[in-house]
Amino acid sequence: MAKEHVFDFFAACAQDETLLAKLEHFSLPELLFHVRNQGFDIVQQDLVDVIGAMEVHIIMEREGEQIDAFSSLWPRMYGQTRLRYVVSELYGTLSTDERQTLLGA
């Protein structure tokens, strides 16, 4: 259930640039406070688990690479806030099937 809440939050950010812009510069504690006030039942470990799973999936499954300093995903985060990177480069690139796979994992 926690994974679904995280994906719902990322979907809301992907669909609402104003929401993403409002939240992307917050520290993690501030982000979690505001996210929970928006009705998303998320804690830090939920974010860690889902973000890590998305990165592993993209690097190893989709790109067929090893996770190391040379993974092609890492340069895509440059110049972006962490939240914007997660929403645009991770969540936003996943297909519906990939999201369902990650929810089931």
N, C-alpha and C positions, 0 to 999 in steps of 0.2 A: 504494500500500500504506500509506503514512504516513497518508493521510486516513482509511482504515479504522480504524487504531489510535486515532486521535483520536475518531472516532465511537464506537468500542467503549468508550473511556474515558468519554465523556459518557453513554453508555447505562448503564454501570455506576453512575455517579453518580446518574442519574435513577432507577434502580431501588433504590438503597441510600442512604437518607437518612443513615445513620451514616457511610458513606464520604464523602459530600458534606460533612457537618458537620466531619469530621476534616480534610479537605483545604482547605476554602474560605478559611481565614484564613492559609494559608501564602503566603510570598513566591513569586514565580515560580521562582527556583532551588530552593527547598524543595519546591514542588509537583512540579517536574520530577523531582527526586530520588526522591520518594515514588512518583510515578506509574511511573517506570521500575522501581522495586523491586517494584511490583505486577504487573509483567510487560507493561506497555504501552510499546512502543518508540516514544517520542515525544520530539521535540526542540522547542525554542522556535519555530522557523520553522514547524513543522507546525501548532502551535496558532494562530499568527498567520494562516497561510493559510486554515485552516478557519473560524476565527471571522470573519475578514474576509469570506469567501465567504458565510457564513450571513447576516451583517448586510446585505451588498449584496443578496442574494436577497430577504430579507424586506422591506427598504425599497423596492427598485426593482421587483421582480417581483410580490410579493404586495400591497404597499401602494400601488404605482404612484407613489411619491414620488421626489423628488430627494434625494441624500445631502447634507444640510446641517444647520445648527444646529436646524432646525425639524422634522426627521424624527420621526415619531411613535414610533419605536422607542426613542429616547434616554430619555424619561421613565420607561420601564419598568425601567431599571437602577437608578434611585434607591432607596436604602435597602437594596440587596443587595450582597453581595460580588461581585466580578467573576465568579468561578466559578459562583456560584448564578445570576447573570443569564444566563450562557452556557448553563447546563444547562436552566434553566426557561423563559427568554424566547426563546432561539434554538433550541437542539437540541430541546427539548421541544415546540415548536410546529410543527416540521417533520413533514410526512407522510412515509410510507415512500417514496413517489415522489419527493418533494423531496430526501430524503436520497440516493437513488440518483442523481438528477440531479447533485447536488453532488459525489458521489463520482466521477462520470464527467467532471466539469469539470476 
